[in-house]
Amino acid sequence: VFCKMYPSSHQLIILWTMIHAAAAVSNLTSDQDFDSSSRTVEQSSDTVDLRSFQQQLNQESLIRMSLVNQLYTLSSDMLTVKQRMMAIAVEGRQFEDKLEAMEKKIIALENENRRMRLLNVATPGSQDNESVVAFSAYMSQKHDLSKLTTENVVYDKTWLNTDGVYNTITGFFTAPSSGLYVFSWTNLVAEMPMFDSEILVNGERKDLAKCSTELDRQGYESCSNTVPVVLKKGDLVNIRKVDAILLQGNQWSSFKGWKVR
């Protein structure tokens, strides 16, 4: 009975061994679970690090691609600028060539102009002198006129008369060439008399001039008129009285004309 109630030493040793074995198994199981958890955490951490690294690589790739695109654009712009600069250089050379050609032409024209001027000086009566057309005629004595008839006014003396364009006998100017001419005539009347006149081109009136002292009946009166006309070669111009009594002479009454162009 005592042996049944109380285990033997051999049984106690076996029981103790079983208890320690169970404890060892429990500890081993705990260590394995811990190691497994640690590995899981480490794997999770490695996964996070890998994703972060991949994201960094992607960002760097995007940045690199952006830089490459910018470099390509910059290279293209530089090529365009270079081409434009080359075109400007070509245009500049062409402009310089044109400028040099113009300078040569100017020098040639200046030389020709100098030669022509020397030629004109060396040969009096050149075309420039021959092209001058002008006359200035005057009445040397007073002229009594009939008030009732028309009469051509003859200015019998001249200060200037190129190539005899004005006839001091007939009182007519003959145009030596076609062009624009200007004519002017001046009349002087004494007390009481009057002198109304007209300028004619081939017998056709172009303008009038009135001169009279009949209103105040004292002193002298000087009247003049100027008219431009276009003439053809051979046209005749003269002054004719319309209504007149007396015209003073002694160079006070005159008739002038010249070619403008």
C-alpha positions as CSV (number, residue, x, y, z in Angstrom):
1,V,0.0,0.0,0.0
2,F,2.7,2.4,0.9
3,C,4.3,1.7,-2.5
4,K,1.1,2.4,-4.3
5,M,0.5,5.6,-2.4
6,Y,4.0,6.9,-2.8
7,P,6.0,6.6,-6.0
8,S,9.4,5.1,-6.0
9,S,12.5,7.0,-6.6
10,H,12.7,5.5,-10.0
11,Q,9.3,6.9,-10.9
12,L,10.2,10.3,-9.5
13,I,13.3,10.5,-11.8
14,I,11.2,9.5,-14.8
15,L,8.5,12.2,-13.8
16,W,11.2,14.8,-13.4
17,T,12.7,14.0,-16.7
18,M,9.3,14.2,-18.4
19,I,8.7,17.6,-16.8
20,H,12.0,19.0,-18.0
21,A,11.5,17.6,-21.4
22,A,8.1,19.2,-21.7
23,A,9.6,22.5,-20.6
24,A,12.4,22.2,-23.2
25,V,9.9,21.5,-25.9
26,S,7.9,24.5,-24.8
27,N,10.9,26.7,-24.9
28,L,11.9,25.4,-28.3
29,T,8.5,26.1,-29.6
30,S,8.6,29.6,-28.2
31,D,12.0,30.2,-29.8
32,Q,10.8,28.9,-33.1
33,D,7.7,31.2,-33.0
34,F,10.0,34.2,-32.2
35,D,12.4,33.4,-35.0
36,S,9.5,33.1,-37.4
37,S,8.0,36.4,-36.3
38,S,11.4,38.0,-36.6
39,R,11.9,36.7,-40.0
40,T,8.4,38.0,-41.0
41,V,9.2,41.4,-39.7
42,E,12.6,41.4,-41.4
43,Q,11.0,40.3,-44.7
44,S,8.3,43.1,-44.3
45,S,11.1,45.7,-43.7
46,D,13.1,44.4,-46.7
47,T,9.9,44.7,-48.8
48,V,9.4,48.3,-47.7
49,D,13.0,49.2,-48.4
50,L,12.8,47.6,-51.8
51,R,9.7,49.6,-52.8
52,S,11.3,52.8,-51.6
53,F,14.4,52.1,-53.6
54,Q,12.3,51.3,-56.7
55,Q,10.5,54.6,-56.2
56,Q,13.8,56.5,-56.0
57,L,15.0,54.7,-59.1
58,N,11.8,55.7,-61.0
59,Q,12.1,59.3,-59.9
60,E,15.7,59.4,-61.0
61,S,14.7,57.9,-64.3
62,L,12.1,60.6,-64.8
63,I,14.5,63.3,-63.9
64,R,17.1,61.8,-66.3
65,M,14.6,61.7,-69.1
66,S,13.5,65.3,-68.4
67,L,17.2,66.4,-68.5
68,V,17.7,64.5,-71.8
69,N,14.7,66.2,-73.3
70,Q,15.9,69.6,-72.2
71,L,19.3,68.9,-73.6
72,Y,17.8,67.9,-76.9
73,T,15.6,71.0,-77.0
74,L,18.6,73.2,-76.1
75,S,20.7,71.5,-78.8
76,S,18.0,72.1,-81.4
77,D,17.7,75.8,-80.4
78,M,21.4,76.2,-80.6
79,L,21.4,74.6,-84.1
80,T,18.6,77.0,-85.1
81,V,20.5,80.0,-83.8
82,K,23.7,78.9,-85.5
83,Q,21.9,78.5,-88.8
84,R,20.3,82.0,-88.4
85,M,23.7,83.5,-87.6
86,M,25.1,81.9,-90.7
87,A,22.3,83.3,-92.8
88,I,22.8,86.8,-91.2
89,A,26.5,86.5,-92.0
90,V,25.7,85.7,-95.7
91,E,23.2,88.6,-95.8
92,G,25.9,90.9,-94.3
93,R,28.4,89.9,-97.0
94,Q,25.8,90.4,-99.7
95,F,25.0,93.9,-98.3
96,E,28.7,94.7,-98.1
97,D,29.1,93.7,-101.8
98,K,26.1,95.9,-102.8
99,L,27.5,98.8,-100.7
100,E,30.9,98.4,-102.4
101,A,29.2,98.4,-105.8
102,M,27.2,101.5,-105.0
103,E,30.3,103.3,-103.8
104,K,32.0,102.5,-107.0
105,K,29.0,103.8,-109.0
106,I,29.0,107.0,-106.9
107,I,32.7,107.5,-107.5
108,A,32.2,107.0,-111.2
109,L,29.3,109.5,-111.3
110,E,31.4,112.0,-109.4
111,N,34.2,111.6,-111.8
112,E,31.8,112.0,-114.8
113,N,30.2,115.1,-113.2
114,R,33.7,116.6,-112.6
115,R,34.6,115.8,-116.2
116,M,31.4,117.4,-117.5
117,R,32.0,120.6,-115.4
118,L,35.5,120.9,-116.7
119,L,34.3,120.4,-120.2
120,N,31.6,123.2,-119.7
121,V,34.2,125.5,-118.4
122,A,36.6,124.8,-121.2
123,T,33.9,125.3,-123.9
124,P,31.9,128.6,-123.4
125,G,28.4,128.6,-125.0
126,S,27.6,125.1,-123.7
127,Q,24.1,123.6,-123.7
128,D,23.4,125.1,-120.3
129,N,24.1,128.6,-121.6
130,E,22.2,128.0,-124.8
131,S,19.1,126.8,-122.9
132,V,18.7,130.2,-121.2
133,V,15.9,132.2,-122.7
134,A,15.2,135.7,-121.3
135,F,14.6,139.3,-122.4
136,S,14.0,142.6,-120.7
137,A,12.8,145.4,-123.0
138,Y,11.7,149.0,-122.2
139,M,10.2,152.1,-123.8
140,S,12.8,154.8,-124.3
141,Q,10.3,157.7,-125.0
142,K,6.7,158.4,-124.0
143,H,4.1,157.1,-126.4
144,D,0.9,158.9,-127.4
145,L,-1.9,156.5,-128.2
146,S,-5.3,156.8,-129.8
147,K,-8.0,156.0,-127.2
148,L,-10.3,154.6,-129.9
149,T,-8.1,152.0,-131.5
150,T,-6.2,148.9,-130.4
151,E,-2.5,149.1,-131.0
152,N,0.5,146.8,-130.4
153,V,2.9,148.3,-127.8
154,V,6.5,148.2,-129.0
155,Y,9.3,148.4,-126.4
156,D,12.1,149.7,-128.5
157,K,15.1,149.1,-126.3
158,T,16.4,146.0,-124.4
159,W,18.7,145.4,-121.4
160,L,18.8,141.7,-122.1
161,N,17.7,139.7,-125.2
162,T,19.2,136.2,-125.5
163,D,19.4,135.2,-129.2
164,G,17.2,138.1,-130.2
165,V,14.0,136.4,-128.9
166,Y,12.3,139.8,-128.6
167,N,11.8,142.0,-131.7
168,T,12.2,145.7,-130.8
169,I,10.6,146.7,-134.1
170,T,7.4,144.6,-134.1
171,G,7.2,144.2,-130.3
172,F,6.7,140.4,-130.5
173,F,8.5,137.7,-128.5
174,T,9.0,134.4,-130.4
175,A,9.4,131.2,-128.3
176,P,12.6,129.4,-129.4
177,S,11.5,126.2,-127.7
178,S,8.5,124.7,-125.9
179,G,8.1,125.0,-122.1
180,L,6.9,127.1,-119.2
181,Y,7.4,130.9,-119.5
182,V,6.8,133.8,-117.3
183,F,6.0,137.4,-118.6
184,S,5.7,140.7,-116.7
185,W,5.0,144.2,-117.9
186,T,4.9,147.5,-116.2
187,N,3.1,150.7,-117.3
188,L,3.6,154.3,-116.0
189,V,1.0,157.0,-116.6
190,A,1.1,160.7,-115.6
191,E,-1.8,163.0,-114.4
192,M,-5.1,162.3,-116.1
193,P,-4.0,159.7,-118.7
194,M,-4.9,156.0,-118.5
195,F,-3.4,152.9,-120.0
196,D,-5.3,149.6,-120.0
197,S,-3.4,146.7,-121.7
198,E,-3.5,143.0,-122.3
199,I,-1.0,140.2,-123.0
200,L,-1.6,138.0,-126.1
201,V,-0.3,134.6,-127.1
202,N,-0.8,134.1,-130.8
203,G,-3.5,136.9,-130.7
204,E,-5.4,135.3,-127.8
205,R,-5.7,137.2,-124.6
206,K,-4.1,135.6,-121.5
207,D,-4.4,138.5,-118.9
208,L,-5.1,142.2,-118.4
209,A,-3.6,145.2,-116.6
210,K,-5.3,148.5,-115.7
211,C,-3.5,151.7,-115.0
212,S,-5.3,155.1,-114.5
213,T,-5.0,158.5,-112.6
214,E,-8.4,159.7,-113.8
215,L,-9.9,159.5,-110.3
216,D,-7.4,161.5,-108.3
217,R,-6.0,163.5,-111.3
218,Q,-2.7,164.1,-109.8
219,G,0.7,162.4,-109.6
220,Y,1.9,159.3,-111.5
221,E,0.6,155.8,-111.4
222,S,2.7,152.7,-112.0
223,C,0.9,149.4,-112.7
224,S,2.2,145.9,-113.5
225,N,1.1,142.4,-114.0
226,T,2.8,139.0,-114.2
227,V,1.5,135.9,-115.9
228,P,2.9,132.3,-116.5
229,V,2.0,130.6,-119.8
230,V,2.9,127.3,-121.5
231,L,4.3,127.9,-125.0
232,K,5.2,125.8,-128.0
233,K,8.1,126.5,-130.2
234,G,7.3,129.4,-132.5
235,D,4.5,130.9,-130.4
236,L,4.2,134.7,-130.4
237,V,3.7,136.9,-127.3
238,N,3.1,140.7,-127.2
239,I,1.5,143.5,-125.3
240,R,-1.5,145.4,-126.8
241,K,-3.4,148.4,-125.5
242,V,-7.1,148.0,-124.7
243,D,-7.9,151.6,-123.8
244,A,-5.1,154.2,-123.5
245,I,-4.1,157.8,-123.9
246,L,-0.4,158.1,-123.0
247,L,2.3,155.8,-121.8
248,Q,5.4,157.2,-120.2
249,G,8.8,156.2,-121.5
250,N,12.4,156.9,-120.3
251,Q,12.6,153.2,-119.1
252,W,9.6,153.5,-116.8
253,S,7.5,151.2,-118.9
254,S,8.9,147.8,-119.6
255,F,8.2,144.2,-120.8
256,K,10.1,141.2,-119.6
257,G,9.9,137.4,-120.1
258,W,11.9,134.2,-119.4
259,K,11.7,130.5,-119.7
260,V,11.3,128.6,-116.4
261,R,11.7,125.1,-117.8
